[in-house]
Amino acid sequence: MLLRKALELMEKYSNCPDCGSDRLGNGKGTLNIDEDGFIRTCNCGFSIKINSKGEMQK
Ligand SMILES: [Zn+2]
């Protein structure tokens, strides 16, 4: 995915929209970016996947 888009998403989802946590790693949450898209999860159960076109995936 485009770096610009990735940075935009990182900024938007650095804090979990559900619980506000900014913790990553150690089972607290994950943030993954690769050519296929962006995935942010949180240990509160929040999870979002956005593809390389910026579309939210189920
Ligand atoms: Zn959360």
N, CA, C, O and the ligand as a Tripos MOL2 file, in Angstrom:
@<TRIPOS>MOLECULE
protein
  233   231    59     0     0
PROTEIN
NO_CHARGES

@<TRIPOS>ATOM
      1 N           0.8420   -1.1860    0.0000 N.3       1 MET1
      2 CA          0.0000    0.0000    0.0000 C.3       1 MET1
      3 C           0.8810    1.2410    0.0000 C.2       1 MET1
      4 O           2.0570    1.1860    0.3590 O.2       1 MET1
      5 N           0.3050    2.3350   -0.3990 N.am      2 LEU2
      6 CA          1.0610    3.5810   -0.4790 C.3       2 LEU2
      7 C           1.5080    4.0260    0.9100 C.2       2 LEU2
      8 O           0.7560    3.9370    1.8810 O.2       2 LEU2
      9 N           2.7250    4.4970    0.9820 N.am      3 LEU3
     10 CA          3.2580    4.9660    2.2580 C.3       3 LEU3
     11 C           2.3890    6.0730    2.8480 C.2       3 LEU3
     12 O           2.1280    6.1060    4.0510 O.2       3 LEU3
     13 N           1.9600    6.9540    1.9990 N.am      4 ARG4
     14 CA          1.1320    8.0780    2.4700 C.3       4 ARG4
     15 C          -0.1550    7.5710    3.1270 C.2       4 ARG4
     16 O          -0.5730    8.0620    4.1750 O.2       4 ARG4
     17 N          -0.7660    6.5800    2.4850 N.am      5 LYS5
     18 CA         -1.9900    5.9950    3.0270 C.3       5 LYS5
     19 C          -1.6910    5.2570    4.3350 C.2       5 LYS5
     20 O          -2.4520    5.3450    5.2990 O.2       5 LYS5
     21 N          -0.5780    4.5360    4.3510 N.am      6 ALA6
     22 CA         -0.1950    3.7930    5.5510 C.3       6 ALA6
     23 C           0.0150    4.7390    6.7310 C.2       6 ALA6
     24 O          -0.4140    4.4530    7.8480 O.2       6 ALA6
     25 N           0.6710    5.8560    6.4770 N.am      7 LEU7
     26 CA          0.9300    6.8190    7.5490 C.3       7 LEU7
     27 C          -0.3740    7.4220    8.0600 C.2       7 LEU7
     28 O          -0.5510    7.6360    9.2590 O.2       7 LEU7
     29 N          -1.2740    7.6890    7.1320 N.am      8 GLU8
     30 CA         -2.5860    8.2440    7.4810 C.3       8 GLU8
     31 C          -3.3430    7.2730    8.4010 C.2       8 GLU8
     32 O          -3.9360    7.6790    9.4010 O.2       8 GLU8
     33 N          -3.3070    5.9760    8.0370 N.am      9 LEU9
     34 CA         -4.0030    4.9660    8.8280 C.3       9 LEU9
     35 C          -3.3420    4.7660   10.1850 C.2       9 LEU9
     36 O          -4.0240    4.5800   11.1920 O.2       9 LEU9
     37 N          -2.0110    4.8050   10.2090 N.am     10 MET10
     38 CA         -1.2900    4.6510   11.4680 C.3      10 MET10
     39 C          -1.6680    5.7440   12.4430 C.2      10 MET10
     40 O          -1.8370    5.5090   13.6390 O.2      10 MET10
     41 N          -1.7970    6.9560   11.9000 N.am     11 GLU11
     42 CA         -2.1630    8.0920   12.7400 C.3      11 GLU11
     43 C          -3.5960    7.9280   13.2520 C.2      11 GLU11
     44 O          -3.8870    8.1740   14.4220 O.2      11 GLU11
     45 N          -4.4800    7.5070   12.3460 N.am     12 LYS12
     46 CA         -5.8870    7.3700   12.6800 C.3      12 LYS12
     47 C          -6.1280    6.2570   13.7080 C.2      12 LYS12
     48 O          -6.9720    6.3910   14.5940 O.2      12 LYS12
     49 N          -5.3720    5.1520   13.5770 N.am     13 TYR13
     50 CA         -5.6380    3.9890   14.4070 C.3      13 TYR13
     51 C          -4.5360    3.6970   15.4320 C.2      13 TYR13
     52 O          -4.5080    2.6120   16.0130 O.2      13 TYR13
     53 N          -3.6350    4.6470   15.6600 N.am     14 SER14
     54 CA         -2.5910    4.4030   16.6550 C.3      14 SER14
     55 C          -3.2230    4.2030   18.0280 C.2      14 SER14
     56 O          -2.7330    3.4120   18.8350 O.2      14 SER14
     57 N          -4.3170    4.9250   18.2900 N.am     15 ASN15
     58 CA         -5.1090    4.6780   19.4820 C.3      15 ASN15
     59 C          -6.3510    3.9010   19.0780 C.2      15 ASN15
     60 O          -7.0320    4.2640   18.1200 O.2      15 ASN15
     61 N          -6.6440    2.8330   19.8070 N.am     16 CYS16
     62 CA         -7.8050    2.0030   19.4980 C.3      16 CYS16
     63 C          -9.0750    2.8480   19.5560 C.2      16 CYS16
     64 O          -9.3080    3.5290   20.5550 O.2      16 CYS16
     65 N          -9.9050    2.8210   18.5050 N.am     17 PRO17
     66 CA        -11.1460    3.6060   18.4940 C.3      17 PRO17
     67 C         -12.1400    3.1460   19.5600 C.2      17 PRO17
     68 O         -13.0190    3.9100   19.9590 O.2      17 PRO17
     69 N         -12.0070    1.9180   20.0150 N.am     18 ASP18
     70 CA        -12.9490    1.3890   21.0030 C.3      18 ASP18
     71 C         -12.5380    1.7120   22.4350 C.2      18 ASP18
     72 O         -13.3550    2.2010   23.2150 O.2      18 ASP18
     73 N         -11.2960    1.4490   22.7880 N.am     19 CYS19
     74 CA        -10.8930    1.6110   24.1900 C.3      19 CYS19
     75 C          -9.8150    2.6710   24.3930 C.2      19 CYS19
     76 O          -9.4600    2.9850   25.5290 O.2      19 CYS19
     77 N          -9.2890    3.2300   23.2920 N.am     20 GLY20
     78 CA         -8.3110    4.3050   23.4120 C.3      20 GLY20
     79 C          -6.8920    3.8480   23.6740 C.2      20 GLY20
     80 O          -5.9870    4.6710   23.8080 O.2      20 GLY20
     81 N          -6.6880    2.5340   23.7470 N.am     21 SER21
     82 CA         -5.3510    2.0140   24.0220 C.3      21 SER21
     83 C          -4.3990    2.3020   22.8800 C.2      21 SER21
     84 O          -4.7620    2.1640   21.7120 O.2      21 SER21
     85 N          -3.1650    2.7080   23.2180 N.am     22 ASP22
     86 CA         -2.1480    2.8920   22.1840 C.3      22 ASP22
     87 C          -1.0800    1.8000   22.2810 C.2      22 ASP22
     88 O          -0.0100    1.9090   21.6840 O.2      22 ASP22
     89 N          -1.3880    0.7470   23.0420 N.am     23 ARG23
     90 CA         -0.4130   -0.3060   23.2840 C.3      23 ARG23
     91 C          -0.3560   -1.2760   22.1150 C.2      23 ARG23
     92 O          -1.3750   -1.6970   21.5670 O.2      23 ARG23
     93 N           0.8780   -1.6150   21.7570 N.am     24 LEU24
     94 CA          1.1100   -2.6080   20.7140 C.3      24 LEU24
     95 C           2.1130   -3.6230   21.2530 C.2      24 LEU24
     96 O           2.9570   -3.2970   22.0890 O.2      24 LEU24
     97 N           2.0090   -4.8400   20.7700 N.am     25 GLY25
     98 CA          2.9470   -5.8740   21.1880 C.3      25 GLY25
     99 C           2.5910   -6.4850   22.5180 C.2      25 GLY25
    100 O           1.6790   -6.0150   23.1970 O.2      25 GLY25
    101 N           3.3030   -7.5350   22.8990 N.am     26 ASN26
    102 CA          3.0650   -8.2410   24.1580 C.3      26 ASN26
    103 C           1.6080   -8.6180   24.3640 C.2      26 ASN26
    104 O           1.1110   -8.6010   25.4900 O.2      26 ASN26
    105 N           0.9250   -8.9590   23.2800 N.am     27 GLY27
    106 CA         -0.4580   -9.3790   23.3760 C.3      27 GLY27
    107 C          -1.4460   -8.2480   23.5770 C.2      27 GLY27
    108 O          -2.6440   -8.4910   23.7290 O.2      27 GLY27
    109 N          -0.9560   -7.0000   23.5810 N.am     28 LYS28
    110 CA         -1.8380   -5.8500   23.8010 C.3      28 LYS28
    111 C          -2.5170   -5.3900   22.5230 C.2      28 LYS28
    112 O          -3.6130   -4.8290   22.5510 O.2      28 LYS28
    113 N          -1.8620   -5.6310   21.4230 N.am     29 GLY29
    114 CA         -2.4260   -5.2000   20.1620 C.3      29 GLY29
    115 C          -1.4070   -5.3570   19.0570 C.2      29 GLY29
    116 O          -0.2150   -5.5340   19.3080 O.2      29 GLY29
    117 N          -1.8870   -5.2900   17.8430 N.am     30 THR30
    118 CA         -0.9780   -5.4230   16.7070 C.3      30 THR30
    119 C          -1.2660   -4.3480   15.6740 C.2      30 THR30
    120 O          -2.3830   -3.8400   15.5780 O.2      30 THR30
    121 N          -0.2620   -4.0180   14.9190 N.am     31 LEU31
    122 CA         -0.4090   -3.0990   13.8070 C.3      31 LEU31
    123 C           0.5010   -3.6300   12.7030 C.2      31 LEU31
    124 O           1.7240   -3.6480   12.8410 O.2      31 LEU31
    125 N          -0.1150   -4.0590   11.6140 N.am     32 ASN32
    126 CA          0.6470   -4.6370   10.5140 C.3      32 ASN32
    127 C           0.3500   -3.9080    9.2190 C.2      32 ASN32
    128 O          -0.8060   -3.6580    8.8770 O.2      32 ASN32
    129 N           1.3910   -3.5780    8.5220 N.am     33 ILE33
    130 CA          1.2410   -2.9480    7.2040 C.3      33 ILE33
    131 C           2.0750   -3.7260    6.2060 C.2      33 ILE33
    132 O           3.2600   -3.9750    6.4290 O.2      33 ILE33
    133 N           1.4630   -4.0980    5.1310 N.am     34 ASP34
    134 CA          2.2300   -4.6930    4.0380 C.3      34 ASP34
    135 C           1.6140   -4.2680    2.7150 C.2      34 ASP34
    136 O           0.7350   -3.4070    2.6870 O.2      34 ASP34
    137 N           2.0690   -4.8630    1.6210 N.am     35 GLU35
    138 CA          1.5940   -4.4220    0.3100 C.3      35 GLU35
    139 C           0.1050   -4.6880    0.1030 C.2      35 GLU35
    140 O          -0.5290   -4.0690   -0.7530 O.2      35 GLU35
    141 N          -0.4510   -5.6110    0.8880 N.am     36 ASP36
    142 CA         -1.8670   -5.9490    0.7390 C.3      36 ASP36
    143 C          -2.7850   -5.0460    1.5560 C.2      36 ASP36
    144 O          -3.9800   -4.9590    1.2740 O.2      36 ASP36
    145 N          -2.2450   -4.3850    2.5510 N.am     37 GLY37
    146 CA         -3.1100   -3.5360    3.3410 C.3      37 GLY37
    147 C          -2.6240   -3.2890    4.7510 C.2      37 GLY37
    148 O          -1.4420   -3.4300    5.0640 O.2      37 GLY37
    149 N          -3.5720   -2.9180    5.5910 N.am     38 PHE38
    150 CA         -3.2980   -2.4550    6.9520 C.3      38 PHE38
    151 C          -4.2030   -3.2210    7.9080 C.2      38 PHE38
    152 O          -5.4040   -3.3450    7.6700 O.2      38 PHE38
    153 N          -3.6270   -3.7320    8.9830 N.am     39 ILE39
    154 CA         -4.4150   -4.4400    9.9840 C.3      39 ILE39
    155 C          -4.0500   -3.9170   11.3710 C.2      39 ILE39
    156 O          -2.8790   -3.8720   11.7470 O.2      39 ILE39
    157 N          -5.0740   -3.5270   12.1180 N.am     40 ARG40
    158 CA         -4.8590   -3.0740   13.4930 C.3      40 ARG40
    159 C          -5.7830   -3.8880   14.3830 C.2      40 ARG40
    160 O          -6.9900   -3.9380   14.1480 O.2      40 ARG40
    161 N          -5.2280   -4.5190   15.3960 N.am     41 THR41
    162 CA         -6.0490   -5.2280   16.3620 C.3      41 THR41
    163 C          -5.7040   -4.7330   17.7600 C.2      41 THR41
    164 O          -4.6420   -4.1550   17.9920 O.2      41 THR41
    165 N          -6.6300   -4.9740   18.6840 N.am     42 CYS42
    166 CA         -6.4300   -4.5510   20.0680 C.3      42 CYS42
    167 C          -6.9270   -5.6680   20.9740 C.2      42 CYS42
    168 O          -7.8080   -6.4370   20.5890 O.2      42 CYS42
    169 N          -6.3680   -5.7580   22.1680 N.am     43 ASN43
    170 CA         -6.7820   -6.8440   23.0550 C.3      43 ASN43
    171 C          -8.1870   -6.6460   23.6260 C.2      43 ASN43
    172 O          -8.7000   -7.5420   24.2960 O.2      43 ASN43
    173 N          -8.8220   -5.4950   23.3790 N.am     44 CYS44
    174 CA        -10.2220   -5.3120   23.7870 C.3      44 CYS44
    175 C         -11.1590   -6.0130   22.8110 C.2      44 CYS44
    176 O         -12.3590   -6.1120   23.0680 O.2      44 CYS44
    177 N         -10.6200   -6.5040   21.6890 N.am     45 GLY45
    178 CA        -11.4490   -7.1860   20.7030 C.3      45 GLY45
    179 C         -11.6020   -6.4120   19.4140 C.2      45 GLY45
    180 O         -12.1030   -6.9340   18.4180 O.2      45 GLY45
    181 N         -11.1670   -5.1640   19.4380 N.am     46 PHE46
    182 CA        -11.2330   -4.3550   18.2160 C.3      46 PHE46
    183 C         -10.3040   -4.9390   17.1550 C.2      46 PHE46
    184 O          -9.2060   -5.4030   17.4580 O.2      46 PHE46
    185 N         -10.7600   -4.9070   15.9190 N.am     47 SER47
    186 CA         -9.9410   -5.3820   14.8160 C.3      47 SER47
    187 C         -10.4010   -4.7130   13.5350 C.2      47 SER47
    188 O         -11.6000   -4.6540   13.2650 O.2      47 SER47
    189 N          -9.4850   -4.2180   12.7570 N.am     48 ILE48
    190 CA         -9.8510   -3.6070   11.4880 C.3      48 ILE48
    191 C          -8.8180   -3.9890   10.4350 C.2      48 ILE48
    192 O          -7.6170   -4.0610   10.6950 O.2      48 ILE48
    193 N          -9.3370   -4.2290    9.2380 N.am     49 LYS49
    194 CA         -8.4570   -4.5450    8.1180 C.3      49 LYS49
    195 C          -8.8420   -3.6500    6.9620 C.2      49 LYS49
    196 O         -10.0090   -3.5730    6.5790 O.2      49 LYS49
    197 N          -7.8630   -2.9840    6.4170 N.am     50 ILE50
    198 CA         -8.0960   -2.0730    5.2980 C.3      50 ILE50
    199 C          -7.1860   -2.4910    4.1530 C.2      50 ILE50
    200 O          -5.9820   -2.6620    4.3390 O.2      50 ILE50
    201 N          -7.7610   -2.6540    2.9770 N.am     51 ASN51
    202 CA         -6.9400   -3.1300    1.8620 C.3      51 ASN51
    203 C          -6.1230   -2.0030    1.2470 C.2      51 ASN51
    204 O          -6.2160   -0.8480    1.6640 O.2      51 ASN51
    205 N          -5.3290   -2.3550    0.2550 N.am     52 SER52
    206 CA         -4.3870   -1.3900   -0.3020 C.3      52 SER52
    207 C          -5.0780   -0.2380   -1.0130 C.2      52 SER52
    208 O          -4.4480    0.7800   -1.2960 O.2      52 SER52
    209 N          -6.3620   -0.3840   -1.3050 N.am     53 LYS53
    210 CA         -7.1190    0.7130   -1.9130 C.3      53 LYS53
    211 C          -7.7610    1.6060   -0.8610 C.2      53 LYS53
    212 O          -8.4330    2.5800   -1.2000 O.2      53 LYS53
    213 N          -7.5590    1.2820    0.4070 N.am     54 GLY54
    214 CA         -8.1370    2.0700    1.4790 C.3      54 GLY54
    215 C          -9.5510    1.6570    1.8150 C.2      54 GLY54
    216 O         -10.2690    2.3900    2.4950 O.2      54 GLY54
    217 N          -9.9670    0.4690    1.3360 N.am     55 GLU55
    218 CA        -11.3140   -0.0160    1.6160 C.3      55 GLU55
    219 C         -11.3110   -0.9230    2.8330 C.2      55 GLU55
    220 O         -10.4310   -1.7700    2.9830 O.2      55 GLU55
    221 N         -12.2910   -0.7460    3.6970 N.am     56 MET56
    222 CA        -12.4040   -1.5610    4.8870 C.3      56 MET56
    223 C         -12.8510   -2.9830    4.5200 C.2      56 MET56
    224 O         -13.7770   -3.1630    3.7290 O.2      56 MET56
    225 N         -12.1970   -3.9740    5.0900 N.am     57 GLN57
    226 CA        -12.5240   -5.3610    4.8070 C.3      57 GLN57
    227 C         -13.2590   -5.9850    5.9820 C.2      57 GLN57
    228 O         -13.0180   -5.6200    7.1330 O.2      57 GLN57
    229 N         -14.1550   -6.9250    5.6980 N.am     58 LYS58
    230 CA        -14.8460   -7.6450    6.7680 C.3      58 LYS58
    231 C         -13.9530   -8.7450    7.3160 C.2      58 LYS58
    232 O         -14.3530   -9.4690    8.2270 O.2      58 LYS58
    233 ZN         -9.0530   -1.4960   22.2330 Zn       59 ZN59
@<TRIPOS>BOND
     1     1     2 1
     2     2     3 1
     3     3     4 2
     4     3     5 am
     5     5     6 1
     6     6     7 1
     7     7     8 2
     8     7     9 am
     9     9    10 1
    10    10    11 1
    11    11    12 2
    12    11    13 am
    13    13    14 1
    14    14    15 1
    15    15    16 2
    16    15    17 am
    17    17    18 1
    18    18    19 1
    19    19    20 2
    20    19    21 am
    21    21    22 1
    22    22    23 1
    23    23    24 2
    24    23    25 am
    25    25    26 1
    26    26    27 1
    27    27    28 2
    28    27    29 am
    29    29    30 1
    30    30    31 1
    31    31    32 2
    32    31    33 am
    33    33    34 1
    34    34    35 1
    35    35    36 2
    36    35    37 am
    37    37    38 1
    38    38    39 1
    39    39    40 2
    40    39    41 am
    41    41    42 1
    42    42    43 1
    43    43    44 2
    44    43    45 am
    45    45    46 1
    46    46    47 1
    47    47    48 2
    48    47    49 am
    49    49    50 1
    50    50    51 1
    51    51    52 2
    52    51    53 am
    53    53    54 1
    54    54    55 1
    55    55    56 2
    56    55    57 am
    57    57    58 1
    58    58    59 1
    59    59    60 2
    60    59    61 am
    61    61    62 1
    62    62    63 1
    63    63    64 2
    64    63    65 am
    65    65    66 1
    66    66    67 1
    67    67    68 2
    68    67    69 am
    69    69    70 1
    70    70    71 1
    71    71    72 2
    72    71    73 am
    73    73    74 1
    74    74    75 1
    75    75    76 2
    76    75    77 am
    77    77    78 1
    78    78    79 1
    79    79    80 2
    80    79    81 am
    81    81    82 1
    82    82    83 1
    83    83    84 2
    84    83    85 am
    85    85    86 1
    86    86    87 1
    87    87    88 2
    88    87    89 am
    89    89    90 1
    90    90    91 1
    91    91    92 2
    92    91    93 am
    93    93    94 1
    94    94    95 1
    95    95    96 2
    96    95    97 am
    97    97    98 1
    98    98    99 1
    99    99   100 2
   100    99   101 am
   101   101   102 1
   102   102   103 1
   103   103   104 2
   104   103   105 am
   105   105   106 1
   106   106   107 1
   107   107   108 2
   108   107   109 am
   109   109   110 1
   110   110   111 1
   111   111   112 2
   112   111   113 am
   113   113   114 1
   114   114   115 1
   115   115   116 2
   116   115   117 am
   117   117   118 1
   118   118   119 1
   119   119   120 2
   120   119   121 am
   121   121   122 1
   122   122   123 1
   123   123   124 2
   124   123   125 am
   125   125   126 1
   126   126   127 1
   127   127   128 2
   128   127   129 am
   129   129   130 1
   130   130   131 1
   131   131   132 2
   132   131   133 am
   133   133   134 1
   134   134   135 1
   135   135   136 2
   136   135   137 am
   137   137   138 1
   138   138   139 1
   139   139   140 2
   140   139   141 am
   141   141   142 1
   142   142   143 1
   143   143   144 2
   144   143   145 am
   145   145   146 1
   146   146   147 1
   147   147   148 2
   148   147   149 am
   149   149   150 1
   150   150   151 1
   151   151   152 2
   152   151   153 am
   153   153   154 1
   154   154   155 1
   155   155   156 2
   156   155   157 am
   157   157   158 1
   158   158   159 1
   159   159   160 2
   160   159   161 am
   161   161   162 1
   162   162   163 1
   163   163   164 2
   164   163   165 am
   165   165   166 1
   166   166   167 1
   167   167   168 2
   168   167   169 am
   169   169   170 1
   170   170   171 1
   171   171   172 2
   172   171   173 am
   173   173   174 1
   174   174   175 1
   175   175   176 2
   176   175   177 am
   177   177   178 1
   178   178   179 1
   179   179   180 2
   180   179   181 am
   181   181   182 1
   182   182   183 1
   183   183   184 2
   184   183   185 am
   185   185   186 1
   186   186   187 1
   187   187   188 2
   188   187   189 am
   189   189   190 1
   190   190   191 1
   191   191   192 2
   192   191   193 am
   193   193   194 1
   194   194   195 1
   195   195   196 2
   196   195   197 am
   197   197   198 1
   198   198   199 1
   199   199   200 2
   200   199   201 am
   201   201   202 1
   202   202   203 1
   203   203   204 2
   204   203   205 am
   205   205   206 1
   206   206   207 1
   207   207   208 2
   208   207   209 am
   209   209   210 1
   210   210   211 1
   211   211   212 2
   212   211   213 am
   213   213   214 1
   214   214   215 1
   215   215   216 2
   216   215   217 am
   217   217   218 1
   218   218   219 1
   219   219   220 2
   220   219   221 am
   221   221   222 1
   222   222   223 1
   223   223   224 2
   224   223   225 am
   225   225   226 1
   226   226   227 1
   227   227   228 2
   228   227   229 am
   229   229   230 1
   230   230   231 1
   231   231   232 2
@<TRIPOS>SUBSTRUCTURE
     1 MET1         2 RESIDUE 1 A MET
     2 LEU2         6 RESIDUE 1 A LEU
     3 LEU3        10 RESIDUE 1 A LEU
     4 ARG4        14 RESIDUE 1 A ARG
     5 LYS5        18 RESIDUE 1 A LYS
     6 ALA6        22 RESIDUE 1 A ALA
     7 LEU7        26 RESIDUE 1 A LEU
     8 GLU8        30 RESIDUE 1 A GLU
     9 LEU9        34 RESIDUE 1 A LEU
    10 MET10       38 RESIDUE 1 A MET
    11 GLU11       42 RESIDUE 1 A GLU
    12 LYS12       46 RESIDUE 1 A LYS
    13 TYR13       50 RESIDUE 1 A TYR
    14 SER14       54 RESIDUE 1 A SER
    15 ASN15       58 RESIDUE 1 A ASN
    16 CYS16       62 RESIDUE 1 A CYS
    17 PRO17       66 RESIDUE 1 A PRO
    18 ASP18       70 RESIDUE 1 A ASP
    19 CYS19       74 RESIDUE 1 A CYS
    20 GLY20       78 RESIDUE 1 A GLY
    21 SER21       82 RESIDUE 1 A SER
    22 ASP22       86 RESIDUE 1 A ASP
    23 ARG23       90 RESIDUE 1 A ARG
    24 LEU24       94 RESIDUE 1 A LEU
    25 GLY25       98 RESIDUE 1 A GLY
    26 ASN26      102 RESIDUE 1 A ASN
    27 GLY27      106 RESIDUE 1 A GLY
    28 LYS28      110 RESIDUE 1 A LYS
    29 GLY29      114 RESIDUE 1 A GLY
    30 THR30      118 RESIDUE 1 A THR
    31 LEU31      122 RESIDUE 1 A LEU
    32 ASN32      126 RESIDUE 1 A ASN
    33 ILE33      130 RESIDUE 1 A ILE
    34 ASP34      134 RESIDUE 1 A ASP
    35 GLU35      138 RESIDUE 1 A GLU
    36 ASP36      142 RESIDUE 1 A ASP
    37 GLY37      146 RESIDUE 1 A GLY
    38 PHE38      150 RESIDUE 1 A PHE
    39 ILE39      154 RESIDUE 1 A ILE
    40 ARG40      158 RESIDUE 1 A ARG
    41 THR41      162 RESIDUE 1 A THR
    42 CYS42      166 RESIDUE 1 A CYS
    43 ASN43      170 RESIDUE 1 A ASN
    44 CYS44      174 RESIDUE 1 A CYS
    45 GLY45      178 RESIDUE 1 A GLY
    46 PHE46      182 RESIDUE 1 A PHE
    47 SER47      186 RESIDUE 1 A SER
    48 ILE48      190 RESIDUE 1 A ILE
    49 LYS49      194 RESIDUE 1 A LYS
    50 ILE50      198 RESIDUE 1 A ILE
    51 ASN51      202 RESIDUE 1 A ASN
    52 SER52      206 RESIDUE 1 A SER
    53 LYS53      210 RESIDUE 1 A LYS
    54 GLY54      214 RESIDUE 1 A GLY
    55 GLU55      218 RESIDUE 1 A GLU
    56 MET56      222 RESIDUE 1 A MET
    57 GLN57      226 RESIDUE 1 A GLN
    58 LYS58      230 RESIDUE 1 A LYS
    59 ZN59       233 GROUP 0 **** ****
